[in-house]
Amino acid sequence: MEAILASIDRTQWRGRRDYALLLTLYNTGARVSEISTLQRNQIFIASKSYVQLHGKGRKDRVVPLWPRTARILKEWFR
């Protein structure tokens, strides 16, 4: 996974988008359907960062974010 993430060209807009997306998928173990419906208000970045996912079978779960993922998402949101 690290090799895939390292191969992304983050100097371009779509590379930064793809990097944030793949890193979030890797960190959370979320399904593509969970990520594709994810909204900004479901991501909390603070001292304890986490994401609220609404998944299959209408099950909600809260997944902590690695500091690296939180930093990348914070940069992306700017």
C-alpha positions in Angstrom: 0.0 0.0 0.0 2.9 2.4 0.8 4.3 1.8 -2.7 0.9 2.7 -4.3 0.6 5.8 -2.1 4.2 6.8 -3.0 3.5 6.5 -6.7 0.8 9.2 -6.7 1.9 12.6 -8.1 0.8 15.0 -5.3 2.0 18.1 -7.2 -1.3 18.0 -9.1 -4.8 18.6 -7.8 -6.1 15.1 -8.8 -3.0 13.5 -7.2 -3.7 15.2 -3.9 -7.3 14.1 -4.2 -6.4 10.5 -5.0 -3.8 10.4 -2.2 -6.3 11.6 0.4 -9.0 9.2 -0.9 -6.7 6.1 -0.9 -5.2 6.9 2.4 -8.6 7.4 4.0 -9.8 4.1 2.5 -6.6 2.3 3.8 -6.9 3.9 7.3 -10.6 3.2 7.8 -11.1 0.0 6.0 -14.3 1.6 4.6 -16.2 0.3 1.6 -16.2 2.4 -1.5 -19.9 3.0 -1.0 -19.2 4.4 2.5 -16.6 6.8 1.3 -18.6 7.9 -1.8 -21.4 9.0 0.5 -19.1 10.5 3.1 -19.8 14.2 3.9 -17.5 16.8 5.4 -19.5 16.9 8.6 -18.8 13.2 9.3 -15.0 13.9 9.6 -13.7 15.3 12.8 -10.2 16.6 13.0 -8.9 17.5 16.5 -6.6 15.9 19.1 -8.6 12.7 18.6 -9.6 12.6 14.9 -12.2 10.2 13.6 -14.7 9.6 10.8 -18.3 8.5 11.2 -19.3 6.0 8.6 -22.7 4.9 7.6 -22.4 1.4 6.1 -24.1 -1.6 4.9 -27.2 -2.6 6.7 -27.6 0.9 8.0 -24.9 0.3 10.6 -23.0 3.4 11.9 -19.5 3.2 13.1 -16.8 5.6 14.3 -13.3 4.9 13.1 -10.2 6.8 14.5 -7.9 8.4 12.0 -4.2 8.1 12.0 -2.4 11.5 12.6 -1.1 11.2 9.0 -4.6 10.8 7.6 -5.9 13.6 9.7 -3.2 15.9 8.5 -3.7 15.0 4.8 -7.5 15.5 5.1 -7.1 18.8 6.9 -4.8 20.0 4.0 -7.3 18.8 1.5 -10.2 20.6 3.1 -8.3 23.9 2.9 
